[in-house]
Amino acid sequence: MNAPVKPVLELLIAAPRGFCAGVDRAIRIVELAIEKYGAPVYVRHEIVHNKFVVDTLKAKGAIFVVELDEVPDGVPVVFSAHGVPKAVPAKAAERGLSYLDATCPLVSKVHRQAERLVAAGRHILFIGHAGHPEVIGTFGQVPEGEMTLVENPAQAETVSVPDPGKLAFLTQTTLSVDDTAATLAVLRRRFPAILAPGPNDICYATTNRQSAVKAIASSVDLMLVIGSPKSSNSMRLVEVAVRNGTCATLIQRADELDFAWFDGVGTVGITAGASAPELLVRELVAKLSERFEVIEREVETIEENVVFKLPRGLEAA
């Protein structure tokens, strides 16, 4: 008896996708710290926003905590890729804790910009999402009151500043490129003298992944974004897909698939946020192959070859 014929499903797989250099570096720092010091190694906050990654590191000997108070004396602690307020390493040093900073170098760059701008007497309007660890970490680089959060164009229209002639802006690295441009347009109109340290601080990986989604969104019936609901860059990929004309859904793992989504669907786009490993993409393709005759096509918009150095002391671990 012949097996039933599977319906054909074309997959357009966005490239670049998945891990960025900052995430690769942060995960490697935790792994090398475990190799060098032995388990357990404590990590303040999720090293990156991905449950699979966090669970994998837990299995290797990482213990994730919310605050430094939960870290016992005499064990190493790693700070997450999102960055931490200055008070955190200061407190670790005060306690004599050995710590490793896995902050993404592009986030660290924003931290140094914030320090320089405040030292030059400028008030900073920071474009970002309230409560995000990266925003908390950046605000913690400068004295309280020297920076004001602006989340969207509506807030940009109403934000008040101490001196319009002494302003600058910085941005979270994982924002929507289009939303940020809209917010900046309002700020530049209201405050023509606002200083831009650069076009904005949205990182190369966030920009490239959004561009890759735009390149395929109009050609697919459904876009699947692999990532965590906590992940700012993953959530932005869903928004970009929707704005570019397709239905989009965020999933963390293939087991969250609902095959009812595929009624009338012939072409599916797949991408992954910057903290989602390629293994999860392959897992998703394998799951779809159980139900469909899958035809895969990767659509590459730009080649990425960025690599960040590891902290001193871990290179040869």
N, C-alpha and C positions, 0 to 999 in steps of 0.2 A: 504494500500500500504506500502510495506516494505521500511524503510529508507535505503539509500545507505550504503554499508559497507565501513567503514573508513579503509584506509591502516594502517598497523601496523608500529609504529616507536619506536624503543628502545632508551631509554635515559640512558646514563651512566653519572651520576652526581658526579663530583669530590668532594672529601672531604680530607682535609679542603678546604674551599672556603669562599669568602665573608669577613665580618668584622674581623679585627684583634683586639688585645687588645688596641693598640694605637688609633685606630679609635673609638672604643667603648668609650674609656676614653675621647677623644676630644669632641665627640658629647654630652656626658653626662655633661661635663664641661659647654658647652653652655646652655643646658637645665636647669641645676641647677643654673647657673648665672641668667637666666631669672626668675626662681622661687624665688631666694633670693633677687634680686635687682628690679625685675619688668622690663617690656619691656619699651623701647628698650635696648637691649644689643648689642654693636657693636662688629664686628669680623673683624680683619684685614686679608684680603684674604679669599678664600674659606676655611672653617675649614678642609674639606677633599675634594678631587677631585671627587665629585659625585653630579650631578644636583638635583637628587631626594632628597638627604640628605639636600642640601643647601636650596631647596625650602620648605622642611618640617620645617626647622628651621626658615626660614623667616616667615612662617605662625604662628609660635609661638612667634615671636617678635625679632628675630635676624636681624640686619642690617649689610650687608657685604660691606666692603670698601676696596679700594686698598691701601691707605696709611693712616697713623695716622693723617695727617692734616685734614682728612674728619670727624674725631671723635670730636664731640663737648665737651666742658669742662663739667666736673661733671658727666659723665656717664661711666660705666665700659666698658672695651674693652678686648676681648679675642684674643690671638695670635694663629695662626693655628697649626695643628699637624706637619706641615713640618719644623717648627722652624724658628726663625728670627735672623737677625744680632744683635749683642749686642747693636748697636746704637738705635734700636727700643724701647726696654724697658727703656733705658737711657732717650730717648726723652719723653716717657710716664711719667716717674718719674719726669722729669723736669717740665712737665705741670701739675703735681699733679693728673694725671689720675690713677684711680684704675684699675689694669690689672690682668688678669689671663693667665697663660702660659699653653696652651694645647699641647705644643711640645711633641711628642712621646718620652717616656723615652729612647728608643733605639737611637733616633736621638740626644737627649741630651748627651748620652754617647759618641757619636762621637765628639760632641762639646768639651767635657772635654778632650778627647784624643788629639784633635787638640791643645788645650791650653797647655797641658803638653809637647807635642812633641816640640812645638815652644819654650817653656820655656827652654827645654833641648838643644836648639841650632840646631834642625833638621829642614830641609826644607821638606814640605809635598807634595807628589804627590797624588792628590785627584782624584779618579776614579769616574766619574759621568757624567751627561748630562748637558751641558751648558744651563743656564736659568731656570733650575728647581728650585722651591722655596727652596727645601732642600739644594741644592748646594749653593744657594745665602746665606742662613742662616748660613751654616757651614763656608763659606769663611769669613763671617762677625764676626766670633769669634776670629780671629787673625789679626795682623797688615797686611796691604796690602803688597804683595810681598813675604809673607812667605809660600804661598801655590800655586801650579800650577795644573790646571785642565788637566786631561788626559781622553779622551772620549773613546778610542778604541785602539786596538793593533797597528794600523798604527801611531797614535800619540805617543804611547809608544816607538816606534822605533826612533822617531826624537826629543823627548822632551830633552831640555837641562837643566841642574841643576847647582846650584852654587858650590856644593861640593858633589861628589858621595859618599864620606865617611860619610856624615851626612844627610842621607835621611830616610824618613819613608813614608808609604802609608796609606791612609784611603779610604773608599768607601762610596758612597751613599747607603742607606739601601734598595733601591727598584730596584736594577739592575738585569739583567740576570746573573744567577750563572755561566753559561758556558762562556758567553762573558767576564765576569770579570776575570775568571780563565785564559782565553787567554791573556788578557791585563797584568795580573800579571806575567804570564810566561815570557813575553817580558821584563818587568821591572826587574824581578829577574835575567834574563840573562844579561841585560845591566848593572845592578847595584847590584852586589852580596851582598853588605853590607846594602842594604835597610832594614830598620827595619819594622817588621810586628807586630803591637800591638795585632793582633789576626789573624786567617786565612783570614777573611775580615769582613766587618761590615754589610753585607747583612742580613736583619732581618729574624728571624725564620719564620714569616708569608709569606714573599716573597719566601723563600726557599721551604717551605712546599707546597705552592700553585703551584709552578713550578713542584715540584716532583709529585704532584697529577695529573697534566696535562700529564706529561710524562707517567704515569701509564696507562692512557686510550687512549692516542692519536693514537696509532697504531691499536686500536680496533674500531675506529669510522670512519665514512665517512665524518663527518663535526663536527667542534668544535665551539661552540658559547661561547664567553667570554663576560660576562656582566660587563661593566665598562665605564669609561669616557676616551675619547681620550687624556685628560690632565693627566690621571693617569699613571705614569711610570710603576707601578707593573702590571696594567691591560694590557698595551701594550706589556709587556714582556711575558705575558701568551699567547698572540696570536703568538708571535715569537717562543716560545717554542713548541707550537702545530705544527706549520708549519715545524719546524726543525725535528720534530719527525714523520713526514710523513702524516699529514692530512691537509685539507683545514680548515682555521680558520677565523672567522669574529668577530669583536668587535661590540657589540650593547649596547646602554644605557638603552633601554626599549624594552619590547615585541612588541610595536607598530612599531618598526623599522624592524621587520621580513619581509623578502620577500620569499614567499612560493616557488618561482622559484628555490631557493637555494636547495630545497629538492628533486628535480627530481633525481631519481636513488639513493636516500639516504635511508638507512634502519636503521642506527645507528648514533645517535648524542651525542656528548659529551657536557656537560654544566659545566661551572665554573663561578666564579665571583671574580673580583678583591677585594683587601682588604678594599676598601671604598664603596663597593656595598652591600646593605642590602639583607638579605635572602628573604624578601618580593618580590624583583625583580626576584629572581629565581622562586618563586612560580607563579608569574605573567606570566613568560615565559612558564612554564610547562602548565599552564591553557590555554594559547593562542595556544600552539601546540595541546592540547587536543581537540580544536574545529575542527581541520582538520584531526587529526590522532587518531588511537587507541594506546594510549601511554602506554608503559611498562617502568617503572622507576626502575633503580638500582643504588644505591649509592656505590661508590668505595672509601673506606677510606684507606689512606696510613699511616696516623699518627693521633693520637688524640691530640688536642690542649687544654690546660687548663691554659694558661697564663692570668693573670689579673694584671693591673697596678693600683696603688693607685691614688686617686683623690688629688688635691692640698689641703693644710690645709685651713680650713674655709668653704669648700664646702661639706665635708663628711656628716655633719648633716643637710645640707640645705633641 
